[in-house]
Amino acid sequence: MAIATLHSIPCASRHIEKDQKMTVKFALLGAGRIGKVHAQAISANPQAELVAVSDPIPAAARAVAAACACQVKSIDDVAASTDIDAVIICTPTNTHADLIELFAHAKKAVFCEKPIDLSVSRVKACLKTVDENDTKLMVGFNRRFDPHFIAVRKAIDEGRIGKVEMVQIISRDPCPPPPDYIKASGGIFRDMTIHDLDMARFLLGEEIDTVFATASVLTDPAIGELGDFDSASVILTTKTGRHCSISNSRRATYGYDQRIEVHGSLGMVSAENQRPVMIEIANADGFTRPPLHDFFMTRYTEAYAAEIAAFVEVVRNNKAPSPSGRDGLISLILAEAALKSVNTGCAVPVSEIGGE
């Protein structure tokens, strides 16, 4: 389902009969691109309601508020509001840890987009506050909720391919982000590869022991001038010898490339690229299929809705959140190990970065 315009976000009060057992009342912090996706997911969920939105750009906040029939509030007002159960943090990365701590003290449940912070030590300090306040914190690794990747994990859990031995993950963006984004992103490993690092843990069934990575600037010299890379390969190895290879690129001219293959002792399971229309045409010119999705907002629409639904259940039924803050920390540690490997040319034990 494409995210067409902001006005396509359904207003919960108009379109959906809410479950009155406990409707989780949300505030959205950040009304940008991903914030709008989450606003749609909340509005479409019969057990959730978006009651407030906050953004430093007033017009952006007002637009979401008008589409979802909710209020515009400041962050301090959201923290003080007794009618708000949970917050969705979609603000810039350098604000995440501070906001998590603010709402932990305010006794709100927190869903935060990755990463929690670009510093491992800062994330650890933040999680200490989360634990001290018994806060429900879920981190936005949406790919765990993709139905195709879930089906891969289900096949593994059912033993259909035997014991996992090797995982391959291909994740390539259609084009690089603008320079201003690169400057604040923390680099390709903390920004892009981090999703694949989390998916590797999700599929391998064991924690990563060592990380070896190589990276280059092959698609856009401007990215190199900013001190980042646009092409990366990573090999992750567990203590028992299972390994995962990750291929990342900031340029895939054919669309948003998202593929997974898991090889096991009894066979293999894979998830291929998805298309908005899954058909194939055969004629005298050969076999043709429609193009891939053009980016993450359409490719992972179902996953975004499913992760918000999972977070709603965390709040409603006092469940342990997954992916958790610890999952966010471990993936950041792996990203740091990958960057250190690039800089040293050596495999890096995760324990050197503060692995758990």
N, C-alpha and C positions, 0 to 999 in steps of 0.2 A: 504494500500500500504506500503510495507516494505521499510525502508530506508536501502538499501543494502550496498552500499559503497559510498564514497565521489564522485567517478567518475560517479555515477548514477545521480548526480545533473544536470539537463538539463541546458545548456548554453542558456540564454535568446536570445542572438543575433542570434544563429544558429537555434533555434527550434520554436520561437514564434514571430509572427508579432505584434509588439507593437502598442498600441493605442497612436497616436501622439498628441491627444488633450492635454494631460499632462501626460507624463510618470514620475512617482515619482522615483527619483534617490536616492538610498539607499547606506549607508555604514554600514557594519556589524562589530560590535565591539565584538570580541570573536569568535574564530573559533573552539570551542569545540563541544561537542555532540549536544546541543540545537542550537548552532550557525549554524551547518550544516543543521539542520531541517529547520530553517528559511531561509537559503540560497536557499534551494530547493523551498520553498514556494514563495519567491520573484521571482526566475527564471521562475517559472511556471505561474506567473501572467502577463497577457498581458499589464497591466497598470503600471508595476513596472520594475525597472532595478537595479541590484546590480552593482555598479560602483567601490566600494572599500571595502577592508577588512583590519582589524587591529587586531593583536594578539601579545602578548609578545613572543610567540613561533614562530619564523620566518617560520619554516617548516609547521606549521599548517596554517598560513596565506597564504603561497604560494600554498598550496594544494587547498584551497578553491578558490583562485584567478585563478589558472589554470583551475579548473573545471567550473568556471562561467565566464571566460574571463573578469575578472576585475583587478583592480590595488591593490597592497599592499600599504597602507599608514599608517603613524603614526597617533595617535589620534589627535595631534595638527594640522597635515595637513588636517585631515578630518574636524576639526572645522573651518579651514580657507578656505576650498574649497567652491567656489561659485556655483559649479555644483552639490552639494549634498543637497537634500531637507530634508532628514530624516535619523535618525540613529536607528539601532536595537542594544540594549545593552544586551549582553549575557556574560558579564564578571562576576568575582566573586562578591558576594553580597556587600562586604565592599567597592567596587568601585562605586556602582550604584548611590548613591546620588551625589557624586562629579561629575560624568559624566553627570548626568541629568542637574546639574547646569551649567556645562561647555557648553553644547549644547543649553541650554536655552538662555544663553548670546550670543551664536553664531547664534541664530534665526533659529535653526533646529527643526523640529518635532521629538519627541522622543517616541520610543516604548521600554519599559524596562521590562525585566523579573522580576518576584516577588522574594523577597520583595524589596521595594525601599531601605530599610535599616533595621537593626535589632533593632533600637532605635526609639521609637515613637517621641521623641523630634526632632531627626535628620530628620525624615520624614516630620514633620511639617515645619521645617526650609527650607527644600528642596522645598516643595510645595509652600511656600511663594515666593521663587525665580521664580518658574514656573509661578505663577500668575502675578508677577511683569513684566515678559517678555512676557506674553500672549502666552505661549508655549503650543502646543498640546502635551499632555503626556498621553499615553495609557499604562496600566500595563498588563502584560501577564498572565491573568487568563484564560487560553485557554479552560477550560471546559465549559465556557459559550457558546462556539461556537461549541460544539459537537452536531451533528444533532439529536441524541437521547435525549439529555438533553434539547435541544431547543424544541423538540416535547412535552416533559413533560411540559415545561413552556407555550407552546401554548395551551395545553389542559386546564391548569389552567386559562389562560387569557380568553379563550372562555367560561369559566364557566361550563365545562363539569363535574367537580367533586365538584362543589359548592365552598364554602369558605374553604380555606386551614386551616387545624387544626393541623396536625402532619406531620413532614418530617423525613425520615430515610435515612442516607447516609452511605454507607459502602465503604471504600477506604483502600485497603491493598496491599502492595508491595510484589513482589515475594521473595525478599531477602533484607537484610539490606545493606546500602551503606558502603563503606570502612571507617575505622576510621578517615582518614584525612578529608573526607567529613563531617562526624559527627562533628568534631572539629570546622569547619567553618560554619556549617549550621544554627546555632542559636537554634537548638533543634527541636524536632518533631513538636511542635505546630507552630513555625514560618516557618518551612520548608515544612512540609507535610500537617498538618491539615489546614494550611492557605488556601489551595485550597478548602477544604470542607467548611470552614467558609464563603468564598465568595459564594460558591454554595448555602449554607443555606440562605444567604441574597437574592440571585437570585430567590429562590423558595418560601420563606416565604411571601414575599411581605410587610414585616415590618422590622424595625430595631430591633436588639437584645437588650434586656434590662439587662438580667443577664446571667452569664456563670457558669456552674458547671462542673468540670472535675476531672477525676482520671486517673492515669497513672502508669505503672509498667515496669519492665525489665523482660520479659518472654522468649525472643528469643535469646538474645546474651548478655552475661555478660559484654563483652567489651564495649558495649554501656553505660551500667550503670557506668562503671569505668570512662567514659568520662563525666559523669554528665547528661546524657540524658536518655530518655525512648524509648522503642520500641513498646509499646502497650498503647493505650489511648482510653478513651471514654469521650465524651463531650455532655452535654445537654444545649441547648440554649433556652432561653425563651423570648418572646416579651412581651410588656406591656399588650397586650390583652389576653395573655395566650397561644398563639400558641407556639409550641416548636419543636425543631429539635434535634435528637440524631445522633451522629457521632461515628462510630467505625473505628479505625485505627490500623493497625499492620504492622510491618516491615517484616513479614514473612507469605506468603501464598503459600504453597507448590504446589498449583494447578494452579498458574498463577496470573496475574494482575487483582485483584478483584475490580470492579467498578460498584456499584449498587445504585439506587435511588428509593425511594417510597414516594409518597405524598398522604396523606389521607385527604379527604375533607368531607364536610357536605353531599354531594350527591354521593360520590364514591371515587375511588382511581386510580391513574395513576403511572406507574412504568417504569423504564428503566433497563433492565437486562444486564448482562455481554455480551460483544461482543467477537466474535471469528474471526480469519482470514478467516475461512470458516464456514458459517452458515448452516450446514446440521445436520441431525440426522439419524442414522442407527439403524434399529430394526431387530433383528434376534433371534435365540434361546438363545443367551447369554444375551438378554435384549436390552435396549435402550442405545445407546452411541452417544456422540457428540465429535467433535474435541476439543483440549485444548484451553484455553483462550489465548489472546495475552500475550506475555511474558513481556512487559513493556510499558511505556507511549509513546515511540516514534512510535510504530506501532498502539497502541490503539487509539491515538489521532491525527493521521496523518491528517485527514479531519479537525479537529478542529484547528490545527496549520495553515493550509492553509487558513481557513476561517477567523481567527483572523488577519492574515497579510492582507488579502483582505479588511477587515473592516478598518484597519489602513490606507491602501492606499486610501480608500474613505474619511477618515477623512482629509487627506492631500489634496487630489484632490478637494474636495468640501467644505472645511472649516467647517467640522462637529465637533460637540463636541465628544471627545473620550470616549468610554465606553468599558471596565472598565477604570475608570479614576484614577488619582493619589489619589483622595479622597477615592475611593474604596479600593485602596491599603492600605491607612492609616487605614481605619476602620477594615479591616481584620487583620492587625497587632495588633491593639488595642484588638480585640477579642482573638487573640493568646496570648497576654500578660495576659489577664484576665483568660484564661484557665490555664496558668502556675501558676498564683497567686492562683487560686482555688486548684490546686494540692498541692501547698506548704502549704496552710492554712486549707484545708479540708472543705472549705465553698464556697457557691455560691458567686460570685463576681459581683456586679453591674458594668456595663460597664463604668459608669460615674466615678468610682474610678480610671480608667486607663486613663481618658481623652477622654471618648467617646463623640460623637457629637450628 
